[in-house]
């Protein structure tokens, strides 16, 4: 596992931290992270009804509000010292390719939240961007180059979701340039781990593969369907690396209004990802391929030169280790679902 550097924060334990998208995977994990560090005032906001939140942290103010509405954003930002905006309508490629309008509409959330945070006098603001903001022309083949931060321009982002992220990044940069508001931007590369979506249509590849292997083992139908031909490549960043990375990026003076990769550089094909899960489960499956299914770009990896030079750190949890923990958690969720219990999904 990674060794995480000590983060120096000019933040009192009773300063108000606001986390949007807190009912989801990364937002909920970030709330728990700051709560466990001893921060006493955290406001968690998400549009999902409270019973459907992935994680509910005791002692945290939890609000159900749609932040694409201006009045709700103003209410959410009141009194905030730091704001972490992770709210967005998103999911895996199956969702992103099918629901582009919903993904684009997330720009309303950032537009309202950054203005409300600025007016509320917050010290700093974090925006969760994505590797989908990168130029897709550089990602057509499985052996595509690792993407460095400057590769977002000339712009040719992923349709829908990627364009929203790129435009929202620009909002953050201009709020700093024009108004002096301290903003921070991280481009996430396929975050995965326990307490995330694992079925229902919004799940990403690591969780989907875990679920499919668990289903095959449970039903006795030892086949697995893979979207595309399985040669498409990705890197996957474990959730613990992600939340620590967010903290470091937010509190680094060298990273104000500066987009930065937050991802692992351990590149694997989807076929290799399936093999990892099979090895964890102790099973071998017959593979079928659906070339018509959503599969995204041919290859995408994170160039970590910049983050290493600034933070002297990079996400480095081995994929096999992170997938082992993810598989175990999803297997428990799967059993709970079969037993009729409430579980995390979308």
N, C-alpha and C positions, 0 to 999 in steps of 0.2 A: 504494500500500500504506500501511498505518497506521504512524504514528510511535508507538512504544511508550515510555511513561514509564519512568524508572529505578525499580526496585523496591528498597526498603530492607528487608533481611531480617536478623533476629537469628539467623542460622543459619550455623554453621561448615561448612566444606567437607567435614569428615568426620562430621558429624551424619547419623544414619540417616533417610532419607526413604522412606516406604512408599507405594507406589501400587498400589491394588487395581483389578481390571479392566484390568491392564496388557497383557494379551494382545489387547485390543480396540483400536478406532480411537483414541478420545480418550486412554485410559490409556496406550497405547503411545507416542503423540505426546508426552504429558506426561513420560514417562520419558526420552525422547530430549532433550526440552527441558532438563530439569535436568542430565542427563549432559553436554550440550553447554555448560552454564554452569560446569562443572567440579566438580560435587558428586560426591564419590568413593564414597559409600555409599548406594546405592539398592537397595531390595528391591522387586521387581516380582512381583505375585501375580495369578494367574488360574486358573480351573478348567479351561480348555482345555489339552489336552496341549501341551507346549512346541513341537513342530514345527508346530502350527496357529496360533501367535501371529502377529498381523499384523506386529509388529516385534520383533526381538530385538536388544537393544543390548549390545555387547561390554562386559564388565566389570561388568555389573549382575547382582545375585543374582536369579535368576528361579525362582519356585516355582509348581508346579502344585498348587493346593489349592482345595477348595470352601469358600468362606467363609460359607456358610449353616450350616456346622457350627461350633459354639462353640469346640471345641478348636483348629480350624484358625485361627480368628480370633485366638485368644490367641497362637498361634505366630507368626502374621504380624505382630502388633503389638509383639512383644518388642523392647525397645531403641529404639523409634521416637521421634524428636523431632517429626516431622510426618507425618501420615497423610492421604492423599488417597483417598477412597473413591469410585471410579468403577465399581465392580462392580455389575452388574445384568443381569437377563435381559430383553433389549429388542430392538427393531428398528424398522422402519418401520411404517406403519399396518396393513399386511397382517399383521404379526406381533402388534402390540399389540391389535388388535381380535379376533384369533383365539385368542390364548393369554393370557387375562386372569389365570388362576390362576398361571401361571409368573411373570408380571409382579408380581403381588401378593406372591409368595413372596420376592421380593428384599428385603422388609422384614426378613427374618431376617439378611441380610448386614449391613445397617446397624445393626440391634439388637446383634448380636454384635461388630461392629467398633468401634462407639463405646464400648461397655463395655470391651472389651479395650484400646483405645487409652487410655482414662481410667486404667485400672488399671496400664497399662504406664508411665504418667507422661509421655505425649506432651504437648508444649507446645500444639499446636493440631491441629484436625481439620477436613477439608474434605468436604462432601457435595455430590455432583452431582445437583441436582434438575432439573426440567424445566418447560417452559411448559405441559405437559400437566396441571400442578397447578392451572391457572387455571380459573375458573368457565366451564363450557362454554356457559352461557346468554348469555355476552357474545361468543360466537364463531360465531354461527349463520349470518351472512351474509358474503360476500366483502369488504364494506366495513366490517368490524368495527373497533371502536376499537383503537388500540394499547394493550396491556395494561400497566398499572402494577402495582407489587408488591402493593398493597393489594387488587387485583382477584381475589386467590385466595379472598377471603372476602366474603360467605357462600359456603361451600364447595360446589362442584358440579364436582369434577375429572373428567378423562377416566377412564372406568371401568377398573378394574384398575391400569394403569401410573400414571395420574395420582394416584389415591388413595394408592398406596404412596409416591410422592414426597412428597405433602403430609404424610402421617403421619410419615415419616422426617425431614422438616424440623422437625416438632414435637419429635421426640426430641432433635435438635441444639439447639433453643432451650431445652428443659428441662434438658439437661445443663449448659448455661451458667448458667441461672437458679438451679438447685438445687445444683449442685456446683462452679460456677465454672470449668468446663472450656471453653476457648476453641474455639468452633466457627464455621465459615464455610459459607455456603450460596449456590450460584449456580444460577439457573434457566436451563438451556440452551435456546436457540431454534434447533433444526434445524442442528446442526453438520455440516459437509461438508468434503470435501477428499481429497487423496491418502491412501493407506494405510488406507482404510475399506472396509466391506462394499459390494460392487457387484453381486452376484448371489446367488441361493440362497434368497431369501424375507425376509431381514432388512434389505435395503438400503432407504435412504430415497430420496425423490424425486430429488434432484440426481444421485446415482449411477445410479439406475434409468433416468433419461432419457438419461444419457450412454451406458449400455449398450445401450438400445433403439435409439438413433441409430446406434451403431457396428454393431450387428447388422443393421440395415436396409441400411446401406451395404455391409456384407460380403456379405450374402445376395442383394442386388439387389431384395428385397421392400421397396419404399419406402413402407411403412405403419408407423404407430406407434399403439399402443393407450394411451389415457390413462384413468386411473381417475377416475370422476365425469364432470362435464361440462367440466372444465378451467378453470372460473371461480373455484374455491376459491383463496384467497390465503395466502401464507406469506412470512416473511423467513427468510433462510438465512445462517448465520454461518460464516465460513471458519475452518479449524482453527488457523491461526497466531494469529488474534485470540482464539480460545478459550483456548489454553494460556497466552498472555500474560495474558489476563483472569483466569484461575484464579490465577495467581501474584500479581497485584495485589490481588485480592479476599482471598486467604488472608493477606496481610501488611498489611492495612489495619485499624487499630484501630477505625475508625468502622463497620466491617462485621462486628463480632462478633455471631453468632447472629441475623443480619439477612439474610433472603433478598433477592437482587438479580438483576435480569435480566442475562443475558449473551447478547446477540443483536444482530443487525443490524436497523436500522429500514428497510432497503430492501425494500419490500413488492412482490411480484410475484404474478401469477396462475400457475397451473400451465401454462396455455397460453403465457404469456410466458416461462416457464422453458424450455419446449420450443423456442420460437423462438430463445432464446439459444444452446442447444446446436446447433440446426440451423445457425445463423450460424457458430459455431465450426467445425463440420464441413464447411461449405460445401455443404449439401444441403437440399432441401425435401421433406417427407414428407406423405403423405396421412394425416390423423388420423381415428382411430375412437375412440369413447368407450364406456366400460362403466359405466353408472350403478349397477350392482349391486355393483361392486367397493368395497373399503374406501377411504374418501376422507377420513375425519376431519372436523374442524370446518370450517365454511364459510370462516372467515378468522381469521388469528392474526398479530399483529405485536408487536414489542417496543417498549415505551415506555422510552426511554433517559434520561429526565430525571434519574432518581436516580443512575445510574452516572456520568453526566457531572458532576453536582454534587459527588459524593464523590471520584472519581478524575480528574476533568478529562480524561476519555478515554471513547471508546465504540468498539465494533467497527465498522470502516469500510472493510474491503477490498471494493471493488466486486464485485458478483456476477459480472459478465462476466469479470473477472480471475481470480477464484477458480475459476470453472467451466472456464476455459481450462486451468488446471493440472490440475484434476480429470479433465477429458476426456482429456488427453494421457496421464495415468497409467493410466486405465482402458483406453484403447486398447492400451497396452503389455501390461497384464494380460490383455486379451482375446486378443491374439496369442500370449502365452505359454500360455494355456489351450488354444488350438487346437493348439499345438505339443506338448502333453502335459506341460507343466511345472507345478510346484506354484504356486498363486496364492492370494491373499487372497480369502476369500468370507464365511463367517459363523462 
